[in-house]
Each structure stands twice: as structure tokens, then as C-alpha cells.
Amino acid sequence: MIKKSMLWSAVLLAGFVCLGWAIVPAVAEEVAIEIELPEPFFGGTPIDYWSPNLEPEDFKDRPPFMAPGGTRLVSKDKNVESSEVPLHGQLKQITDGDKDYARSSTVELPGDLQWVQIDLEEEYEIYAIVVWHFHEGKRVYFDIVVQVSNDAEFGDDVTLVYNNDHDNSSGLGAGEDKEYQESYQGRLMDAKGVSGRYVRLYSSGNTADDFNHYVEVEVYGK
């Protein structure tokens, strides 16, 4: 006969821990994911833009992002589609690992609301999405909305990860996230382990011109 006291310290296989008479899932250990940053661009003038939705510029290094062990970059060299044909660059550059600020590393889409979409090829638990729109100078991009789905058409099973369109000018719903100034650190968005295969990112122009730009998008999952 097994004594109750023995069960308090028993650790079961397959990721479960026995506490008293209750069996609960073991908590996965979290580790800092490694995000390789590009060379900073030193220069540029302050932007002539103000909005109550614009967060103050932060010159500090981003703190480490913690995610369950085994989380890794899953978007490298994955296929990218877009709402319109790029005016400059090729869509494959968005996941090629090149994050340089030079124009040769930048993909430019037409003005108005546009999107790019990454096919991860299989379903992942997604913990972080990092976006570099532009970092050769200071800009704010408008109506940034990021969604995850298992539906390539984003008609069903759509989960919102980020939305700084505070006035719903995109027609995708009003968001509560902040507008921000682009930098070499990119924008890290906490996806909180949402499950999906496709990642779609919207934007609608910026403070310098009407176009939409992408240097790189990285998706971290397991």
C-alpha cells in the first residue's frame, strides 16, 4: 500500500507533477530567446509628429524576452505573400535574416493599407514576433495590426497579437497598443503562445511617406 506522504514528493513522467492527491502539469522552464540585432544607424532628425497614442522614445536596451525552453526562430526563409506586388525589393527578403538598414535590404509596398503574410508551413505555438519596418532614421508606421491564424485567407480562427490602430482607420477594429518610433531593435510583440501557421502583418504608411516597408520579420515558436 502506497502511503500518502510518498505521493507528495513523487514526480511522474510525461511532464506531470503529483502534489498530494492532485496531478497537475509541470511548469515548463523559461529561457531568454536570442534575438540577433542589426548594426544601429546613427543619425536622423527628430520626427515632426505627435499623437496621444505615441509612446515616448526609449533609448534603453530591450530586456531579455523569456519563453518556454525549445522556443526558436521558425520563420527563417519561409514563404512570404503580400496584398500588392512590392515596388522595391523581393518578398523573400522579409525572412532572409538580413536586417541591415540599407535600402537594398528593404522591401517597399504601395501606400494605403497593405499586408505581408508568412507561411510557417506547419502549426506552432508562437511566443514572439519581431518586426523591423525601417531603421535608417526615425519613423512611425501607422495602423500596425498583427494576426495569427491557421486559415491562409484569415477568414476564420484569427487571433490578434498587436493593434495600434486607435481609431479603426484600417477597418480591422480599434486597438489599444501604442504607436512607436522604429529602431534597430525592431518591435517585439508578445504572442503569448498563440497557435497558428500563418502570420499576417498590416500597416498603412508612415510619417515620412505613404509607403509601407519591411526589413525583416522574425517569428519565434515551438
N, C-alpha and C positions, 0 to 999 in steps of 0.2 A: 504494500500500500504506500503511495507517494504522499509524503507529508506536505501540508500547505506551505510550510516555511521554505521548502525546497523550491516551490514554484515561484516565489518572489524573486529569486536570482537566476532563474532559468532563462537562457537566451535560445530562441528557436531559430531554425534555419529559414531561408527564403524571405529574409527581411522582416520578420516579426519578432516582437519582444513580449514576453509574458510578464505582466505586472499583477501580482496577486492572482485572482482567478480570471482577469481580463486579458485578452490578447489584442494588442494594438500594433499598427505598422511602426517599424523602426524609422526614426528620422534620418533622412539622407544627409550626409556630411556636405557642407557647402564650402566651396573654394573660390578664390578670386579668378575670374576668367582673364586671360591675357589678350589685350587688345593692342595691336601694333599701331602706333600713331605715326603720321607722316611728318616731314620736316615743317616746322611752322613758317608762315610768311610774316616777315617783319615789315610793316608799313601799312599804308592805307589811312584814310582820313575818317573822322567820326561820321556816322550816317546822320543825315538830316531827316530823322523820322522819330516820332514819339507816339506811343499808344498806351492806354491804361493796361493793355494786355501784354506789353513788352516787359520781360523780366530784366532786372539790372544785369549788366555785363559782368561776368565772373572771370577773373584772371587766375583763379586758383586751379591747380591740377585736380582732375576729377578723381574722387575717391574710388578705390577698387570696387568692382561690381561682383557681388557674391552670387553664386549659382550652384546647384547640385553638382557633385562630382560627376565627371563624364560629359559635362556640357562643353561643346566645341563649336568651332566655325563650320556651319553646314551649307553656306551659300556660295562658297568659292567656285567660280567658273560655272555656276548654274545658269540655265537659260533665262533670259530677260525679254519681256514683251513690253509694249507701250501703247498708249492711246493714239499717238501720232508718230510718224517717222521722224527721227531726230534731224535737226537742222545741221548739227555738227557732232562728230564722233559716232561711235557704234555702241549699241546697247550692251554688247558683251563686255565693254569696259567697266560697266557698273559693278560687276562681280569678279574682276580680274586681279584684284589685290593692289592695283596701282592707285595710290591716294595723293599723288603729287598735286600741287596747286596749279600747275601749268595748264594752259588752255588745251594742250594736246591730251591731257588726262581727263578732260571734262566733256560730258555729254550734254548737249543743249536741245531741249524740246521747245515747240512753239509756245506762244502765250496762251492765256486763259487757263482754265482748269485742265491739267493733264495728269496722267498716272504712268508709273512703271510697275511691273509685276514680275516677281521672281518665283520660279517653279523649283522648289526644293527636291522634287522628284519622288519624295515619299513624305509621310506624315511625321512630324517631330513635335516634341514638347519644346516650345520656343520660350527662352528666358530673356533674351536681349536682342534688340535691333539697333544698330548704329548706322547713322546716315551722315554722309558728307555731301552736302549740296554744292558747296563752294567755299574756298578759304584763301583766295588771293585778294584779300581785303575784307572789309566789313559789309555784310548784307543781312537783311532779314527776309526770309521767304514766307509767303502768305498761304493760309489755308492748308497747312500741313496736316494730312489725315493719313493714318497708317492702320491697315486692317489685315487680318489673317483669316483664311478660310480653307476648307477642303474642296470648295467649288471654284473651278477656274473662272467662272463667269461672275463670281461674287453675288449671286442671286440668293443663295441660302447659306446657312451656317457661317455667318460673318461675325467675327469678334473684333471690336475696336481696341486698338492698342494706344493710339495717340490721336488727339484732335485739338488743334489750337485755332480753329475757325470759330471765333467767339460770336460772330453774327450770322452764321449759317449761310454765308455768301456762296459756298460750294454746293449747297443743297444736300449735303450729307449729314446734316444735323449740327447744332451748335456744340462746341467743345469747351472744356474748362482748362485745357493745358495752355501754357504760355508761349507767346512768340519769343524768339531768341535770336541773338546775333551769331552768325556762323563763325566757326573757328576750326583750327587744325585738329581739335579733339573730336570733332563730329558731335552729333547729338545721340546720346544713349537713351533708348526707350525701354523701360522695364515691361516685358511682355508677360511676366508672372506665370510662365509655364503653359500658356495657351497652346492648344493642339491644332496643328494645321500643316498644310503642304504649300499653300500659296501665300505670298506676302505682297500686298499692293500698297503703294505709296503715292499720295496725291500732293500736288502743290499748284499754286496759281500766281506765278510771277514773284517779283521781289522788289526791294527798294531801289535797285539800280536800273532795272528794265522790266519788260513784260514777260521775259522768257523763263523757262524752268530748267534748272541744271542739276546734274548728279555727277559727283566724282566717284563715289563708292557707296555701296550698301552692304553691310555685314549682318548676317543672322546667326545667332548662337543658340544651339538647341541640343537635344539628345533624344 
